[in-house]
Amino acid sequence: RRVGSELCIRDRISSESDGTRTRDLAGIVALADQTVNVSGNVYRLAEASAASPNPVALANVHVGDTSQQALTIGNTATADAFSENLNASIGGNTGDATSSGAISGLAAGGSDNSSLVVGIDTSTAGAKSGSATISLESDGDGINSLGQTALASQTVNVSGNVYRLAEATINNAANFAFGAVQVGDSVSRALSISNTATNDAFSEALNASFGSADDARITNNAGNIGLLAAGGTDAANMVIGIDTSVAGMVTGTQTILFESDGTGTSGLGITGLDSQGVPVSATISAAVFRLANPVIENTQPVAFGNVREGDVIASQAISILNDVPADGFSEALDAQAAGNTGGVTNNGGTFALLGPSERDDTSITVSIDTSSAGDKSGAATIDFQSNGEGSSGLGITQLASQDVQVTGQVFRLAEAGAAAPNPVDFGDSHVGDTATQALSLTNTAATDGFSESLNASIGSATGDANTNGGSFN
């Protein structure tokens, strides 16, 4: 019997009847006493201690992590061979609680701190709570023949917070094909990076920084992003560019490193993120082109020397070289004869799309104006453009104009005034008289340094005239 059961022996006094009479047995006849020996074992039920800890407050975890706590429970019945063992199992979960495990045959005085486990569902983020029920029974197997007896169950409450890792998204990863640019151009663009994790207080912040690039000409500003909140975007702090100091193709990948940062949210510190499903690199390609480089090859100044007013003189062609390598990364050259200074003239000539390392020595000519006398020295201006047609495709780029220095002097012919007097009238003379008249001649050309001198000589006479054959220089 278990403690509390009653065991006793009772005397019964009865009457007998034979159908005709009753014999009263009320008269008691003392007989000799007898001793009855009684024996039995009395057993305690198992006694379960309160499971601990209860309630269970689990530490913060990430989505997908395991979040569990083992419970400690004991059989507090006296350990004297008259206490049954304790059995326990856990289940009956509510809310977000999870549970597992069982205890079988926990002896009196014993304790189990590992078999029964409670946790929370971490498949989604958020504040998680629920409960699990511990079913208990006292087990006499191996101790007595009384089998199992159900004991009062216990409820364990469990709670915890589950946080998402930050989710990195590069919004403009396809925008770093810079195309055709020119040597010396400043070429850069900012990354736009978002933390696309749900903005509900259960997502961690995002950190981003530059990793390595597999082309040394890919540059960055060494920028970084720290603690970008869920739902946030940064489109300014991280800038990618290219080094345009040397012509050629730039093609490679700039790696972006990401971290999930629990500062201010989960408190779980830094978790490295990888590239799974998240674009974390940008492919950068750029063709770098040189501008055309015009070089005027003529020795300067272009000297026409001295010429006479009104003379038709040969123009001088200007030889122009597009002095850039013909390696597929140089633009063509356009040129246009423009304004003049002094007495310089040009033919208004042009040329277009002069290729790299090519020259034009016919299209543009210079000369001097011989319509008037004077110092015609000055300059002819040539305008230049770099033309990307057929190479960079970048259109027209204005280049610095250049002057061609020209010298030349135009001189007037001497201008002889009318000889005076004319006619010469000697009047009447005697035979044998000497009659002469000096003639006066003037060089009427302007006295500005650009008029020639006058030479004169008197020629043969006709009729009765004669001369002294005089001259001057």
C-alpha positions in Angstrom: 0.0 0.0 0.0 1.1 3.5 -0.5 1.0 6.0 2.3 -2.6 6.8 3.3 -4.2 3.4 2.4 -6.0 1.6 5.3 -5.5 -2.0 6.3 -7.4 -3.7 9.2 -9.0 -7.0 10.5 -12.6 -7.0 11.9 -14.5 -9.5 13.9 -18.0 -10.3 12.7 -20.8 -11.3 15.0 -23.6 -12.9 13.3 -26.7 -15.1 14.0 -27.5 -18.5 12.6 -30.9 -19.7 11.6 -31.9 -23.3 10.9 -35.3 -22.3 9.7 -37.1 -23.3 13.0 -35.1 -21.5 15.6 -32.5 -19.1 16.1 -29.6 -19.7 18.3 -28.4 -16.5 19.9 -24.7 -16.3 20.0 -24.6 -13.3 22.0 -23.1 -15.1 24.8 -19.4 -14.9 24.4 -17.2 -17.7 25.2 -13.5 -16.7 25.7 -11.2 -18.6 23.6 -7.4 -18.5 23.5 -5.9 -15.3 21.9 -4.3 -15.6 18.5 -1.6 -13.4 17.0 -1.9 -12.2 13.4 1.3 -11.0 11.8 0.9 -8.1 9.3 3.5 -6.7 6.9 3.6 -4.4 3.9 5.7 -1.6 2.2 4.6 2.0 1.9 6.1 4.1 -0.9 6.2 7.8 -1.6 5.2 9.3 -4.9 8.1 11.1 -6.8 8.2 14.8 -6.0 9.1 17.1 -8.9 10.9 20.4 -8.1 9.9 23.5 -10.0 11.6 23.6 -13.4 14.2 26.3 -13.6 14.7 28.8 -15.0 11.1 29.8 -15.3 10.3 32.1 -17.1 13.0 31.6 -19.6 14.3 34.8 -21.2 16.6 33.9 -24.1 19.4 36.1 -25.4 19.0 38.0 -28.8 19.7 35.9 -31.8 19.7 36.2 -35.6 17.1 34.7 -37.9 17.9 31.1 -38.4 20.1 30.7 -35.3 19.3 28.2 -32.6 17.9 29.8 -29.4 17.3 27.2 -26.6 17.6 26.8 -22.9 18.0 23.5 -21.0 15.8 23.2 -17.9 16.8 21.8 -14.5 14.3 19.7 -12.7 14.7 17.3 -9.7 13.0 14.5 -7.9 13.0 15.9 -4.3 11.4 12.8 -2.7 13.5 11.3 0.1 16.2 9.0 -1.3 15.5 6.0 1.1 14.4 3.2 -1.3 10.7 4.0 -0.6 10.4 6.8 -3.1 9.3 6.3 -6.7 11.2 7.6 -9.7 10.2 10.7 -11.7 9.3 10.7 -15.4 8.9 13.9 -17.4 8.2 14.9 -21.0 7.7 18.4 -22.5 5.4 19.6 -25.2 2.1 21.4 -25.7 3.8 24.4 -27.1 2.0 27.7 -27.5 2.9 30.9 -29.4 6.5 30.9 -30.6 7.8 28.4 -28.1 9.6 25.2 -29.0 10.5 22.3 -26.8 12.0 18.8 -26.8 13.3 16.1 -24.6 12.1 13.7 -21.9 13.3 12.2 -18.6 12.8 8.6 -17.6 13.3 7.1 -14.2 14.9 10.0 -12.3 15.7 8.6 -8.9 14.7 10.3 -5.7 17.3 13.0 -4.8 18.4 13.2 -8.4 18.4 16.2 -10.8 18.5 16.5 -14.6 19.7 19.8 -16.2 20.0 18.8 -19.9 17.2 16.6 -21.0 14.3 19.1 -21.2 14.9 22.0 -23.6 12.8 25.0 -24.5 13.4 27.6 -27.2 11.8 29.9 -29.6 11.1 29.8 -33.4 13.8 31.8 -35.1 12.6 31.3 -38.7 11.3 34.9 -38.7 12.4 38.1 -36.9 10.5 39.7 -34.1 9.6 39.5 -30.4 8.9 35.8 -29.7 7.0 34.4 -26.7 5.1 31.3 -25.8 5.0 28.4 -23.3 5.6 24.7 -23.1 4.0 22.2 -20.7 6.0 19.6 -18.7 4.0 16.4 -18.1 5.1 14.6 -14.9 4.5 11.1 -13.5 5.7 9.0 -10.6 7.0 5.7 -11.8 7.2 2.6 -9.5 8.7 0.3 -12.1 11.6 -1.5 -10.6 10.7 -0.2 -7.2 7.2 -1.5 -6.5 4.3 -2.9 -8.5 2.2 0.2 -8.4 3.0 1.4 -12.0 2.8 5.0 -13.0 0.9 7.8 -11.3 0.2 11.1 -13.0 1.5 14.2 -11.2 0.6 17.8 -11.6 2.1 19.3 -14.8 4.2 22.5 -15.0 4.1 25.4 -17.5 7.3 27.0 -18.6 7.1 30.5 -20.2 9.8 31.4 -22.8 10.5 34.6 -24.6 13.3 36.2 -26.8 14.0 38.5 -29.7 15.0 37.4 -33.2 16.9 39.9 -35.4 17.4 40.0 -39.2 20.9 40.6 -40.6 21.2 43.7 -42.7 20.6 43.2 -46.4 22.9 45.0 -48.8 21.8 46.1 -52.2 23.8 48.1 -54.7 21.2 50.1 -56.6 23.4 51.3 -59.5 25.9 48.6 -60.0 25.3 48.8 -63.8 26.2 52.5 -64.0 30.0 52.2 -63.8 30.7 51.6 -67.5 32.1 55.1 -68.0 32.5 54.6 -71.8 34.9 56.8 -73.8 36.7 59.5 -71.8 39.8 61.6 -72.5 43.2 61.6 -71.0 43.1 63.9 -68.0 39.3 63.8 -67.5 38.0 63.6 -64.0 35.8 60.5 -64.0 34.0 59.3 -60.9 30.5 58.3 -59.7 29.0 57.6 -56.3 27.6 54.2 -55.3 24.0 54.0 -54.2 23.7 51.4 -51.5 20.6 50.5 -49.5 19.9 48.3 -46.5 16.8 46.6 -47.8 16.1 44.7 -44.6 12.6 45.3 -43.2 12.4 48.5 -41.1 10.6 47.2 -38.1 13.1 47.5 -35.2 14.2 43.9 -35.7 16.8 44.4 -38.5 20.4 45.2 -38.0 22.3 48.2 -39.5 24.6 47.9 -42.6 28.3 48.7 -42.8 30.0 48.9 -46.2 33.6 49.6 -47.3 35.8 49.1 -50.4 37.7 45.9 -50.9 40.2 45.2 -53.6 40.0 46.0 -57.3 41.5 43.8 -60.0 42.7 46.7 -62.2 45.1 49.2 -60.7 43.5 52.0 -62.6 40.2 51.6 -60.8 40.2 54.2 -58.1 38.0 54.9 -55.1 37.7 57.6 -52.4 38.4 55.1 -49.5 34.9 56.0 -48.3 32.7 53.8 -46.2 29.1 53.6 -44.8 28.5 52.9 -41.1 25.3 51.9 -39.3 23.0 52.4 -42.3 19.5 51.7 -40.8 17.1 49.2 -42.3 15.2 50.9 -45.2 18.0 53.5 -45.6 20.1 54.5 -48.6 23.5 56.1 -48.9 24.3 57.6 -52.3 27.2 59.9 -51.5 29.9 58.4 -49.3 31.4 55.8 -51.5 32.8 57.0 -54.9 34.4 54.9 -57.7 36.5 56.4 -60.4 39.2 55.7 -62.9 42.8 56.9 -63.4 42.8 58.7 -66.8 46.5 59.7 -66.8 47.3 57.0 -69.4 45.4 56.0 -72.5 44.0 52.5 -72.8 41.2 50.2 -71.7 40.3 50.0 -68.1 38.2 46.9 -67.2 37.8 45.2 -63.9 35.9 44.7 -60.7 35.7 46.8 -57.5 34.7 44.7 -54.6 32.4 46.1 -51.9 32.6 44.6 -48.4 29.5 44.4 -46.3 28.8 43.8 -42.6 25.7 43.5 -40.5 26.1 45.6 -37.3 24.0 44.9 -34.2 25.0 48.2 -32.6 21.8 49.9 -31.3 19.6 46.9 -32.3 20.4 43.3 -31.4 23.7 44.0 -29.7 25.1 40.9 -31.4 28.2 42.8 -32.8 29.5 42.5 -36.3 28.5 39.7 -38.7 30.2 39.5 -42.1 27.9 39.3 -45.1 28.8 37.6 -48.3 27.7 37.9 -51.9 24.8 35.5 -51.9 22.0 37.1 -53.8 23.5 40.5 -53.2 25.5 42.5 -55.9 28.7 43.4 -54.1 30.9 44.4 -57.1 30.9 46.9 -59.9 32.4 46.2 -63.3 34.1 49.3 -64.5 35.2 49.7 -68.1 36.4 52.9 -69.8 38.3 53.7 -73.0 40.6 56.7 -72.4 41.3 58.9 -75.5 43.8 61.6 -76.1 42.7 64.9 -77.6 44.2 65.8 -80.9 47.5 67.8 -80.5 48.1 70.4 -83.3 51.7 71.3 -84.0 52.6 74.0 -86.6 55.8 72.7 -88.2 56.7 75.9 -90.2 59.7 77.8 -89.1 58.4 81.1 -87.8 58.1 83.8 -88.6 57.1 83.0 -92.2 59.1 85.6 -93.9 58.0 87.0 -97.3 60.8 89.6 -97.4 60.5 92.8 -99.4 58.0 93.0 -102.3 56.6 95.8 -104.3 53.1 97.1 -104.0 50.7 95.4 -106.3 52.9 92.4 -106.8 51.3 89.0 -106.9 53.3 86.8 -104.6 53.1 83.1 -103.8 51.3 82.2 -100.6 53.0 80.0 -98.0 51.3 76.7 -97.0 51.2 76.0 -93.3 52.2 72.4 -92.4 50.2 71.2 -89.4 50.8 67.8 -87.6 48.3 66.0 -85.4 51.0 65.0 -82.9 49.4 62.1 -81.1 50.1 58.3 -81.3 48.1 56.4 -83.9 47.2 53.6 -81.4 43.4 53.8 -81.6 43.1 56.0 -78.6 43.7 59.5 -80.1 41.2 61.8 -81.6 41.3 63.5 -85.0 42.1 67.2 -85.7 40.0 69.9 -87.3 41.4 73.3 -88.3 40.1 76.6 -89.6 42.1 79.6 -90.7 40.6 82.5 -88.7 41.6 86.1 -88.1 44.7 88.1 -89.0 46.7 91.0 -87.6 48.8 93.5 -89.4 48.9 93.0 -93.1 48.7 89.2 -93.0 46.2 87.4 -95.0 45.0 83.8 -95.2 43.0 81.7 -97.6 40.3 80.8 -95.2 41.3 77.2 -95.5 40.1 74.3 -93.4 40.6 70.7 -92.9 38.8 68.0 -90.9 39.5 64.7 -89.3 43.2 64.8 -89.7 44.2 61.5 -88.2 46.7 60.8 -85.4 50.4 61.3 -86.6 49.1 62.7 -89.9 49.9 66.2 -91.3 48.2 68.6 -93.7 50.5 71.0 -95.6 48.2 72.3 -98.3 44.9 73.3 -96.9 45.8 76.5 -95.1 48.0 79.2 -96.5 49.2 82.6 -95.4 50.4 85.6 -97.3 50.7 89.4 -97.0 48.6 92.2 -98.5 50.4 93.9 -101.3 47.7 96.4 -102.1 49.5 99.1 -100.1 53.0 99.7 -98.9 54.2 99.2 -95.4 55.3 96.7 -92.8 52.9 93.8 -93.2 54.2 91.8 -90.2 51.6 90.2 -88.0 49.9 86.9 -87.3 47.4 84.5 -88.8 45.3 82.8 -86.2 44.3 79.1 -86.7 41.5 77.6 -84.7 41.7 74.0 -83.7 39.3 71.3 -82.5 39.7 67.7 -81.4 37.1 65.6 -83.2 36.0 62.3 -81.7 34.3 61.0 -84.8 35.5 57.6 -85.6 37.4 57.3 -82.4 36.1 58.3 -79.0 32.6 59.3 -80.3 32.8 62.3 -77.8 32.1 64.9 -80.4 33.9 68.2 -80.8 36.3 69.6 -78.2 37.6 73.1 -78.6 41.4 73.4 -78.5 43.6 76.5 -78.0 44.0 78.6 -81.1 47.5 79.2 -82.4 49.1 82.1 -84.3 51.4 81.8 -87.2 53.8 84.8 -87.2 54.4 86.4 -90.6 56.8 89.1 -91.7 57.0 91.1 -94.9 57.5 94.6 -96.2 55.7 96.1 -99.2 57.4 99.0 -101.0 56.1 101.6 -103.4 57.8 102.3 -106.6 59.4 105.7 -106.8 57.0 108.3 -108.3 58.5 110.8 -110.7 56.9 114.2 -110.7 56.6 116.1 -114.0 60.0 117.5 -115.2 59.9 121.3 -115.0 60.0 123.5 -116.8 58.2 121.8 -119.6 58.2 122.9 -122.3 61.6 124.6 -122.1 61.4 128.0 -124.0 64.8 129.5 -124.7 63.4 132.5 -126.6 65.6 134.2 -129.2 69.3 133.5 -129.4 72.2 134.4 -131.7 74.0 131.8 -133.7 76.7 130.5 -131.5 75.1 131.5 -128.2 74.9 128.8 -125.5 71.4 128.3 -124.2 70.8 125.6 -121.5 68.0 124.9 -118.9 68.4 122.6 -115.9 65.4 120.4 -115.4 63.8 119.8 -112.0 62.5 116.3 -111.1 60.8 115.3 -107.8 60.3 111.8 -106.3 56.7 112.3 -105.1 56.4 108.9 -103.4 55.5 109.0 -99.6 58.4 109.5 -97.3 57.4 106.7 -94.8 60.3 104.4 -95.3 58.4 102.2 -97.7 59.0 104.1 -101.0 61.8 103.4 -103.4 64.3 106.0 -104.6 64.1 107.6 -108.0 66.8 107.2 -110.6 66.7 109.4 -113.8 68.8 110.0 -116.9 68.1 112.1 -119.9 67.9 110.3 -123.1 68.6 111.2 -126.7 67.2 114.4 -128.2 65.2 114.9 -131.4 65.0 117.8 -133.7 67.2 120.7 -132.7 67.2 119.8 -129.0 70.3 118.5 -127.3 71.1 117.4 -123.8 74.0 117.1 -121.5 73.3 113.3 -121.1 72.8 114.0 -117.3 71.5 111.6 -114.7 71.0 111.2 -111.0 70.6 108.2 -108.6 
